[in-house]
Amino acid sequence: MRQGINPERTPVLKLTTGCKTISTIIEGKYITDNWNVFTEEHDMKPGHIIVFLATAKAEYTALIFKNTNVERIYPWYHCHYT
């Protein structure tokens, strides 16, 4: 069974990569608010793949892969909590 995100029940999504979290909005089938910020911060290019892993209700970890199937690692992936 294919599962998706119901924008009526989950209008706001939190996407996390490493220590960064960005809130986005779903309108219909599209992620809107702050999506451009997310793609610019992650230097997304055509052919890159994003895998969303559910971590909580309306919260996802985003794994980003280059078109060579190698995961992109960003400086903010390695956080140190004190």
GUVO-70532 format. One record per residue (C-alpha): residue in one letter; x, y, z. Coordinates in steps of 0.25 Angstrom, whole numbers, padded with zeros to 4 digits, always signed. Layout:
BEGIN
aXYZ;...
***
This chain:
BEGIN
m+0000+0000+0000;r+0006+0013-0004;q+0006+0023+0007;g+0007+0038+0006;i+0005+0051+0015;n-0009+0056+0016;p-0008+0071+0015;e-0021+0073+0022;r-0016+0065+0034;t-0002+0069+0033;p-0001+0083+0027;v+0013+0086+0034;l+0025+0078+0032;k+0038+0079+0039;l+0050+0074+0031;t+0063+0071+0039;t+0077+0069+0033;g+0087+0068+0044;c+0085+0079+0054;k+0077+0088+0044;t+0062+0087+0044;i+0053+0095+0035;s+0038+0096+0035;t+0030+0095+0022;i+0016+0095+0018;i+0009+0085+0009;e-0001+0090-0001;g-0008+0079-0009;k+0003+0070-0014;y+0014+0081-0012;i+0024+0085-0001;t+0023+0100-0002;d+0028+0110+0009;n+0043+0110+0012;w+0045+0099+0001;n+0054+0108-0007;v+0062+0111+0006;f+0064+0096+0008;t+0068+0094-0006;e+0078+0106-0006;e+0084+0102+0008;h+0086+0088+0003;d+0091+0092-0011;m+0081+0083-0018;k+0084+0080-0032;p+0076+0072-0043;g+0078+0058-0041;h+0080+0058-0026;i+0071+0049-0018;i+0064+0052-0005;v+0059+0041+0004;f+0050+0045+0015;l+0050+0036+0028;a+0039+0038+0038;t+0044+0041+0052;a+0031+0046+0058;k+0017+0051+0054;a+0020+0062+0043;e+0035+0061+0045;y+0045+0055+0036;t+0059+0053+0034;a+0064+0056+0020;l+0075+0048+0014;i+0081+0055+0002;f+0089+0047-0009;k+0097+0052-0021;n+0093+0046-0034;t+0105+0037-0032;n+0097+0030-0021;v+0106+0036-0010;e+0100+0042+0002;r+0103+0057+0003;i+0109+0060+0017;y+0108+0075+0021;p+0116+0082+0032;w+0104+0083+0041;y+0102+0068+0041;h+0112+0066+0053;c+0106+0073+0065;h+0112+0073+0078;y+0102+0075+0090;t+0108+0080+0104;
***
